[in-house]
Amino acid sequence: MITHLPLINRPTNNGTTTSKGRIESLLLLTKMKMEIIVLSTRITAWTSDLTFSIEKDVTISKMRYLSLILCAVLSIGIGAFAQSDYESRLTVYAGATIFPDPEYDSVSLVEFPFSLSRNQFEFFRPDGPDSSLYSRIFAQVVLINTFGERIDSVSTYFSVRTSKRAEAMQTGVRLFNKLILFVKPGVYSARVEVIDAVSKRSGEAFIDKIIVEPPVKDRLSLSDPMLAFSISSQDDYDSTTSNIRLIRNGFLIVPNPVSMFSAKDTIIYLYGELYNLDINEQSTDKLRLEFDIIRDETVYRKLGMRNIIKQGSTMSYVESFDIKEWPTGLYSLRVAAFDSSINQSDTGNVLFRIISHRELAKEVRRYRSNDPYDELLLEEKCNLIYFLLSMPERETLNRLTEVGKESFLDQFWKEHPTVSNPRADISMTRKELISCYRYANAHFSTNIKKDNGWSTDQGRVILTYGPWEEIEAREVPIKRSPFEVWWYHSQREGMVFVFEESHGTYRLVHSNVNGEIFNDEWAAILKSEIMESEPDLVPDIDGP
């Protein structure tokens, strides 16, 4: 079942849609000298019929340079998100959504929505006649490239007000906010960091595999679909009474940053954008949107379709779907757009998970942890140690149930707090191994999801021997294919791995490490093509 909310289009005088309204909204997020406004939004029943009670809380701030942050407080009727006041770290739920609007030229707008538990923050009563209680919260997102380097960051500082101590301690009340960056095409990760400015407690969430493609300018394209707990129309909103930070194109969106829903939830809300629509005064063609749910690589449910009249070159759409009594598991919501006037189409996908109360408790523990290992899925944890296991151990692990695999992994890491390779003087911590795993997927993957780089020859080597100390890219006329040489100068008498390009990927063709493939022809090539120009580069390339 699909429930429609009105589409938002901002046509200019010539009938085309402009993103001016969006850009003006962004300008409101810059540093301003004004009061902090905190909106309290309560959902009193988490069913298909949502009841909102909106209050306007005005906090007078003495500070001059604070970002204008309008923060929604959402009370969700599922106990899984309730947090204890006595946790040592703040729990941060965060995600990333990419909007490749071609009007942004060569960059894309990336939103980082995040949510927090209000009762984890310390509230205080300031001096003066005001009897309210306040908390002060600092939040920052750091964008990181695949080399682990900080590329960009943005931060904000905002306040939350309550009238009584009991209200501040109430469980199940969440704070929602988001940070925004303009990002060039590339593969990134991000860290969202939050600090309670009163208690000095902190927490963070790590977001992996943020793939930003170049904005498409010459054909129909879709943004990332965004899932939300609720979406309401705010066509003519008043900045003094509405949550500006959570408004996009006239919709007040309370996001679900991690796309997880409880088995008791009944509704999923969806927001997305369409770009480069064909606009012709003589054309009455409509744009068609189709919505499907994919599960286990097959169509689980067709949610329906919608024909809309194109009123501009850029449009937004909002839908809601009934998920009552759906089984727990991983799903993909697929959005397909068809523009018949120019015979173009595009699709977008967003993964979401419906989880039981037991799984929900496990996810809460995962988000409380600061260990990147806890951020991995079970399959990724198995992949992480695949090359460290013997063949019988791999077969045993593959036969186990999910519970059995978790026990196997726990026992493995108890016995191996660090991993080493008997062929080399190399030892890595689990955190270092995870960095290698993420690097391999980001750089060596052959699929769109960027999740199989670990299984390539280059991925195996980096997970087995760690990062190279030096890399050399060459092209040999004899072979007529590019190749890379990885050097490990400090290992014994010097280790070398040669990878030759073949059909878009690099395969290992030669190494001097005992147990790895050795090729006389490539050993000769290394001597003739490299050693002549750099004779001190490799002490020993003739094998073990």
Buried (B, 14 or more C-beta within 10 A) or exposed (E): EBEEBEBBBBEEEEEBBBBEEBEEBEEBBEEEEEBBBBBBBBBEEBBEEBEEEBEEBEBEBEEEEBBBBBBBBBBBBBEBBBBEEEBEBBBBBBBBBBBBBBBBEEBBBBBBBBBBBBBBBBBEEBEEEEEBBBBBBBBBBBBBBBEEEEBBBBEBBBBBBBEEEEBBEEBBBBBBBBBBBBBEEBBBBBBBBBBBBBBEBBBBBBBBBBBBEEBBEEEBBBBBBBBBBBBBEBEEBEEEEBBBBBBBBBBBBBBBBBBBBBBBBBBBBBBBBBBBBBBEEEEEBBBBBBBBBBBEEEEBBEBEEBEBEBBBBBBBBBBBBBBEEBEBEEBBBBBBBBBEBBEBBBEBBBEBBBBBBEBBEEBBEBBBEEEBBBBBEEEBBBBBBBBBBEEEBBEBBEEBEEEEBBEBBEEBBEEEEEBEBEBBEBEBEBEBBBBBBBBBBBBBBEEEEBBBBBBBBBBBBBBBBBBBEEEBEBEBEEBEEBBBBBBBBEBBEBBBBBBBBEEEBBBBBBBBBEEBBBBEEBBEBBBEBBBEEEEEBBEEBEBB
